[in-house]
Amino acid sequence: MNLPLEIINQITEKPISFINTRNQLNLPHYQGNFPFRVKQKEAIELGLSNFPLVIIAGNPASGKTEIAKAILDTAIKNQNSTLIISPHQSSLNQYQNLSLKPLQINQEIKYYEIVKNWLKSKIQNPEINFTPPYLLPDTIFDNLEINIQKLSKLITETNQEKLRKRIKQKFPQISDNRCMLLMAKIKKFSHLLTQREYLKQNYQNLADNDLEELTQLTINTVNFPHTCLVSDIDLIPDKIFDVVIIEDSHLLTQNVIERIAKNSQKLILLGELDKDNDNFLKRLFYNLSPAYRLEIKENHRLTIDLARKIFPLFYNDYPYTPVSHSLNTPRKTDNLPVLLEKNCLIWHDIVNFQQMIIVLKQYLLENKDYQILTFSENTSTLIQQLLDSNSNNQIIKSISNWYGEETENLLIVVDKNNQDNPTLTELKLALTRAKYSITILGDKTHYENSNLNILLQDNTITIKRDLALTSATI
């Protein structure tokens, strides 16, 4: 039995037990430049420690995903194998910009073919750098795309004017002194540039047999990052990953977490401690020694005014919000009709769906920093059809695609005809991903007996009925 699973079984039987067991990963300290706060830095160090099981809990917008990225990038640079697991694809999408792009395990393609395709994509744009280490960093020189034959001809020319013109043509903003320095580097290290270009061409023209051989060598030796949906965990290759991170682990059962623990040397659980919802993560968190757990009570997304309205609905503690979150965020209006109010949480009580579309058009005309969110695919499709614009594909999302997303201003449309009735989990997700304002459009009376009623109590949300609908047409 590997260490994380052993610890889970131990603390399930004997809560708050001290655990001497450590793994031997010896991950280095985080060396990035992201401006983490003190608690977030503690979470990163906990994630990079030799404790086999770590829980990092926090409200939405507390920075859990950025913490996970810092841990993963450190492990990747240290050549450790990593795996990120989540119940939702939109959460996994947040990890596509790691220092090494992850390989996604899925049911559609066999693992061997996934590795092969991943290698093929890397080979199409190989990163080969022959720059001598004693030179100062030079991104232009490192990324210089050249043609070997033309370069050789330009370098051998006694007159360097042609080379200077070629550089000026490719980099029009470059200064004369910078151009002269680049010319000198090209002339001095032309043999390295030629070799680099030769290797790039060989990689890009790699034969299928060579790619097959490279895949066979890579699949068991190279530690590249993996991502996997919870629904696909049975497809995880039979190997032990150095670091495994589970996003939204509060949504998973004990059996699923134990199944994932079998594939890890170090297991990091990310999730929320819901005040009204008992789950395995919550029980595990409070039964785990304080040395292996950390709760971050911060909010780095919502403005102070919006956070004061939203977080008390779902959490026991009001999270700390940096003062830098200004309440008076400027918005461009371009002399168009303005529907924005001073209140940051508004419900427009609209019975007719056609009127909702008119209001949506006004918002989208006035400010482009909006996302439209629905609680069903049917409502999303209907809005798209009535707005009649292909450009709106990126701003209309259903709740199933909202995990891991964020926006500045959010428009939520609830359509009683499509029976849009969110669960408390979906409602919490919807209301904690916007920075400045949330506006709900729908029939208030119809939703007074639904989970949305939580917003209608104690004057949490401002109700508006006197809408000016004359400036937009369907």
C-alpha positions in Angstrom: 0.0 0.0 0.0 1.4 3.4 -1.0 1.8 6.3 1.5 -1.2 8.5 0.7 -3.7 5.6 0.9 -2.0 4.3 4.0 -2.5 7.7 5.7 -6.1 8.0 4.6 -6.8 4.6 6.1 -4.9 5.5 9.3 -6.7 8.7 10.0 -10.1 7.2 9.1 -9.5 4.6 11.9 -7.7 7.0 14.3 -8.4 10.7 13.8 -5.8 13.4 14.6 -2.9 10.9 14.6 0.7 12.0 14.2 2.3 10.5 11.1 6.0 10.0 10.9 6.0 8.6 7.4 7.5 10.8 4.7 8.2 10.3 1.0 11.6 10.9 -0.6 10.6 13.4 -3.4 12.6 16.2 -1.9 11.1 18.8 -4.2 12.8 22.2 -4.4 11.4 25.5 -3.1 9.2 27.5 -5.4 11.3 30.1 -7.4 8.5 31.8 -9.4 7.6 35.5 -9.4 3.8 35.3 -8.9 2.8 37.8 -6.1 1.5 35.2 -3.6 0.4 36.2 -0.2 1.7 34.7 3.0 -0.9 32.0 3.4 -0.6 31.1 -0.3 3.2 30.7 0.1 2.6 28.4 3.1 0.3 26.3 0.9 2.9 26.0 -1.8 5.6 25.0 0.6 3.2 22.4 2.1 2.5 21.1 -1.4 6.2 20.8 -2.0 7.0 19.2 1.3 7.6 15.5 1.9 4.2 15.0 3.6 2.5 12.2 1.5 -1.0 13.7 2.0 -1.9 17.4 2.0 -5.2 19.2 2.0 -5.4 22.8 0.9 -9.0 24.1 1.5 -10.3 27.5 0.6 -13.2 29.5 -0.6 -13.6 30.3 -4.3 -11.2 33.0 -5.4 -8.7 32.1 -2.7 -6.0 31.2 -5.2 -6.1 27.4 -5.0 -5.5 26.9 -8.7 -2.6 29.3 -8.9 -1.1 27.5 -5.9 -1.5 24.2 -7.7 0.1 25.6 -10.8 3.1 26.8 -8.8 3.5 23.3 -7.2 3.2 21.6 -10.6 5.6 23.9 -12.4 8.2 23.3 -9.7 7.7 19.5 -9.9 7.9 19.6 -13.7 11.2 21.6 -13.7 12.5 19.0 -11.2 11.5 16.3 -13.7 8.9 14.7 -11.5 5.8 13.0 -12.9 2.6 14.9 -12.2 -1.2 14.2 -12.6 -4.1 16.7 -12.2 -7.6 15.3 -11.8 -10.9 17.1 -11.7 -14.6 16.2 -12.1 -14.9 19.0 -14.8 -13.1 19.6 -18.1 -13.3 23.4 -17.7 -11.2 23.1 -14.5 -8.6 21.1 -16.3 -8.4 23.8 -19.0 -6.9 26.1 -16.5 -3.7 24.0 -16.5 -3.0 24.2 -20.3 -0.4 27.0 -19.7 2.0 25.0 -17.5 5.7 25.2 -18.3 5.2 21.9 -20.1 1.8 21.4 -21.7 0.0 18.4 -20.1 -1.2 15.3 -21.8 -4.9 14.5 -21.3 -6.0 11.0 -20.6 -9.4 10.2 -22.2 -11.6 7.4 -23.4 -11.5 8.3 -27.1 -7.8 7.4 -27.7 -5.6 4.7 -26.2 -2.8 5.9 -23.9 -0.1 4.9 -26.3 -1.7 7.0 -29.1 -2.1 10.0 -26.7 1.6 9.9 -25.9 2.4 9.6 -29.6 0.2 12.6 -30.6 1.6 14.6 -27.7 5.2 14.0 -28.9 4.2 14.8 -32.4 2.8 18.2 -31.4 6.0 18.9 -29.5 8.2 17.9 -32.4 6.4 20.2 -34.8 7.7 23.1 -32.7 10.9 21.8 -31.0 12.6 24.0 -28.4 16.3 23.8 -29.2 18.6 26.3 -27.7 22.4 26.3 -28.4 23.0 29.8 -26.8 26.2 29.6 -24.8 25.5 30.0 -21.1 28.0 32.9 -20.6 25.8 35.2 -22.9 23.1 37.4 -21.5 19.6 36.2 -22.2 18.5 37.3 -25.7 15.0 36.2 -26.7 15.3 37.5 -30.3 18.5 35.5 -30.9 17.1 32.4 -29.1 13.9 32.4 -31.2 15.5 33.5 -34.5 13.8 31.7 -37.4 16.4 31.3 -40.2 16.9 29.7 -43.6 20.3 27.9 -43.6 21.2 28.7 -47.2 20.2 32.3 -47.1 21.9 32.8 -43.7 25.2 31.3 -45.0 25.1 33.6 -48.0 24.4 36.7 -46.0 27.2 35.9 -43.5 29.8 35.3 -46.1 29.0 38.6 -47.9 31.6 41.2 -47.2 28.9 43.9 -47.2 26.8 43.4 -44.1 24.1 45.8 -45.3 21.9 43.0 -46.6 22.0 41.2 -43.3 21.1 44.5 -41.5 18.2 45.1 -43.9 16.9 41.5 -43.3 17.0 42.0 -39.5 15.3 45.4 -39.8 12.6 43.9 -42.0 11.9 41.1 -39.6 12.1 43.3 -36.5 11.1 46.8 -37.5 11.1 48.2 -33.9 14.7 47.1 -33.2 17.2 49.9 -32.6 20.4 50.4 -34.6 22.6 49.4 -31.7 20.5 46.3 -30.9 20.6 45.4 -34.6 24.4 45.6 -34.6 24.7 43.4 -31.6 22.4 40.8 -33.1 24.4 40.9 -36.4 27.6 40.2 -34.4 26.0 37.3 -32.6 24.7 35.8 -35.8 28.1 36.0 -37.4 30.0 34.6 -34.4 27.5 31.7 -33.7 26.4 31.0 -37.2 27.6 27.4 -36.9 25.3 26.9 -33.9 22.3 28.4 -35.6 22.9 26.2 -38.7 23.0 23.1 -36.5 19.9 24.2 -34.6 18.0 24.7 -37.9 19.2 21.3 -39.2 18.0 19.5 -36.1 14.6 21.3 -36.2 14.1 20.2 -39.8 15.0 16.6 -38.9 12.5 16.6 -36.0 9.8 18.1 -38.2 10.4 15.5 -40.9 10.6 12.6 -38.6 9.5 9.3 -40.2 6.6 7.3 -38.7 8.9 4.5 -37.7 11.2 7.0 -35.8 8.1 8.5 -34.1 7.0 5.0 -33.0 10.4 4.3 -31.6 10.6 7.6 -29.8 7.1 7.0 -28.3 8.2 3.6 -27.0 11.2 5.1 -25.4 9.3 8.1 -24.0 6.2 6.4 -22.6 8.1 4.8 -19.7 11.0 7.2 -19.1 9.8 10.8 -19.6 7.9 12.5 -16.7 5.5 14.8 -18.5 2.4 16.2 -16.8 -1.0 14.5 -17.2 -4.6 15.7 -16.8 -7.6 13.4 -16.3 -11.3 13.6 -15.6 -12.6 11.7 -12.6 -14.8 9.8 -15.0 -11.7 8.5 -16.8 -9.6 7.5 -13.8 -9.7 3.8 -14.7 -7.7 4.7 -17.8 -4.8 6.1 -15.8 -1.7 4.1 -16.7 -0.4 1.5 -14.3 2.3 3.8 -12.7 2.8 5.8 -9.6 2.9 9.6 -10.1 5.2 11.7 -7.9 2.6 14.4 -7.4 -1.2 14.0 -7.9 -3.5 17.0 -7.4 -7.3 16.7 -7.2 -9.3 19.8 -8.0 -12.8 20.2 -6.5 -12.2 17.2 -4.2 -15.1 18.2 -2.0 -17.3 16.8 -4.8 -15.8 13.3 -4.7 -16.6 10.3 -2.6 -14.2 8.4 -0.3 -13.9 5.5 -2.7 -12.9 7.8 -5.6 -10.3 9.6 -3.6 -8.8 6.3 -2.3 -8.7 5.0 -5.9 -6.7 8.0 -7.0 -4.5 7.8 -4.0 -3.2 4.4 -5.2 -1.4 6.1 -8.1 0.4 8.8 -6.0 3.5 9.3 -4.0 2.2 12.6 -2.8 -1.5 13.4 -2.9 -2.7 17.1 -2.7 -6.5 17.6 -2.3 -7.9 21.0 -3.2 -11.5 21.9 -2.2 -14.0 23.8 -0.2 -15.3 23.4 3.4 -19.0 23.9 2.8 -20.8 24.9 6.0 -24.0 23.1 5.0 -22.6 20.1 3.3 -20.9 17.1 4.9 -18.4 15.2 2.6 -15.4 13.1 2.8 -12.9 15.9 2.2 -14.4 17.9 5.1 -14.2 14.9 7.5 -10.7 14.1 6.3 -9.6 17.8 6.8 -10.7 18.0 10.4 -9.4 14.6 11.3 -6.0 15.3 9.7 -3.2 16.7 11.8 -2.9 20.5 11.4 0.7 19.9 10.1 -0.7 18.5 6.9 -3.7 20.8 6.2 -4.2 24.5 5.5 -7.3 26.6 5.1 -7.0 29.9 3.1 -9.6 32.5 4.1 -9.0 35.0 1.4 -10.8 36.4 -1.6 -8.8 37.7 -4.6 -11.6 38.0 -7.2 -14.8 39.6 -6.0 -14.9 43.3 -5.0 -15.4 44.0 -1.3 -19.0 45.1 -1.9 -19.9 42.0 -3.9 -18.0 39.6 -1.5 -20.0 41.0 1.5 -23.2 40.0 -0.2 -22.2 36.6 -1.7 -19.9 34.8 0.8 -22.1 34.9 3.9 -24.7 33.0 2.0 -22.5 29.9 1.7 -19.6 30.1 4.2 -19.2 30.6 7.9 -16.3 33.0 7.7 -16.2 36.2 5.7 -13.0 36.1 3.7 -10.3 38.7 3.7 -10.5 40.9 0.6 -7.5 43.1 -0.5 -8.2 46.8 -0.4 -6.9 47.0 -4.0 -10.3 45.6 -5.1 -11.8 49.0 -5.9 -15.6 49.6 -5.5 -15.6 52.2 -8.3 -14.4 50.2 -11.3 -14.7 52.4 -14.4 -16.8 51.1 -17.2 -17.0 52.4 -20.8 -20.4 53.4 -22.0 -19.7 55.1 -25.4 -22.9 57.2 -24.9 -25.1 54.1 -25.1 -28.0 53.4 -22.8 -26.7 52.6 -19.3 -28.5 49.9 -17.3 -25.7 49.5 -14.7 -26.7 50.5 -11.2 -24.6 51.4 -8.2 -25.6 48.1 -6.7 -23.3 45.2 -7.7 -26.0 42.5 -7.3 -29.2 43.1 -9.1 -32.3 41.0 -10.1 -34.2 42.3 -13.1 -37.7 41.0 -12.7 -38.7 40.1 -16.2 -41.5 37.7 -17.1 -41.2 37.7 -20.9 -38.2 35.9 -22.4 -38.2 38.2 -25.4 -37.7 41.2 -23.1 -34.8 39.4 -21.5 -33.1 39.3 -24.9 -33.6 43.0 -25.4 -32.0 43.7 -22.0 -29.1 41.4 -22.8 -28.5 43.3 -26.1 -28.3 46.5 -24.2 -25.8 45.2 -21.7 -23.6 43.7 -24.5 -23.7 47.0 -26.5 -22.8 49.0 -23.5 -19.9 46.8 -22.2 -18.0 44.0 -23.7 -16.7 42.6 -20.4 -19.8 40.5 -19.8 -20.4 36.7 -19.7 -23.8 35.2 -20.0 -24.4 32.2 -17.8 -27.4 29.8 -17.8 -28.3 26.7 -15.8 -29.2 24.6 -18.8 -27.9 23.9 -22.3 -31.3 24.6 -23.8 -31.4 28.2 -22.4 -27.9 28.8 -23.8 -28.9 27.6 -27.2 -32.0 29.7 -27.2 -30.2 32.8 -26.2 -27.6 32.2 -28.9 -30.3 31.8 -31.6 -32.1 35.0 -30.5 -29.0 37.1 -30.2 -28.1 35.8 -33.7 -24.4 36.5 -33.6 -21.6 33.9 -33.9 -19.3 36.2 -31.9 -21.4 35.4 -28.8 -20.3 31.8 -28.7 -17.5 32.7 -26.2 -19.7 34.8 -23.9 -22.6 32.3 -23.4 -21.9 29.4 -21.1 -24.0 26.9 -19.2 -23.2 26.0 -15.6 -21.5 22.7 -16.6 -18.8 24.7 -18.4 -18.3 27.3 -15.7 -15.9 25.5 -13.4 -12.6 27.3 -13.3 -13.9 30.2 -15.3 -14.1 33.9 -14.2 -15.4 37.1 -15.6 -15.6 40.8 -14.8 -19.3 41.2 -15.0 -21.8 38.3 -15.1 -25.3 38.1 -16.6 -27.3 35.1 -15.3 -30.5 34.2 -17.3 -33.0 31.9 -15.7 -35.8 30.7 -17.9 -38.8 29.2 -16.2 -39.9 27.5 -19.4 -36.7 25.5 -19.5 -37.1 24.7 -15.8 -33.8 26.4 -14.9 -33.5 25.6 -11.2 -29.9 25.5 -9.9 -28.7 23.3 -7.0 -27.0 25.1 -4.1 -23.6 23.9 -5.5 -24.4 25.3 -8.9 -25.7 28.6 -7.4 -22.5 29.0 -5.3 -20.4 28.3 -8.4 -22.3 30.9 -10.5 -22.1 33.6 -7.9 -18.4 33.4 -6.9 -16.8 33.7 -10.4 -17.5 37.3 -11.2 -15.3 40.2 -10.1 -17.4 43.4 -10.2 -21.1 42.8 -10.8 -23.8 40.0 -11.1 -27.1 40.7 -12.7 -29.9 38.1 -12.8 -32.7 38.2 -15.4 -35.8 36.2 -14.8 -39.3 35.9 -13.3 -38.7 36.6 -9.6 -42.1 35.3 -8.4 -41.5 31.9 -10.2 -38.2 31.3 -8.3 -39.3 32.4 -4.8 -39.7 28.7 -3.9 -36.4 27.6 -5.4 -32.7 27.7 -4.3 -32.5 31.2 -5.8 -34.7 32.4 -3.0 -31.5 32.6 -0.8 -30.8 35.8 -2.8 -34.3 37.2 -2.2 -34.0 37.1 1.6 -32.8 39.9 3.9 -32.4 42.3 1.0 -29.3 40.6 -0.3 -30.2 41.4 -3.9 -31.6 44.6 -5.3 -34.9 44.0 -7.3 -35.5 46.2 -10.4 -38.7 46.2 -12.4 -38.8 49.6 -14.2 -36.6 48.8 -17.2 -36.1 51.1 -20.1 -36.5 48.8 -23.1 -36.9 51.3 -26.0 -33.3 51.5 -27.2 -32.8 47.9 -28.4 -34.9 45.7 -30.7 -35.0 42.0 -31.4 
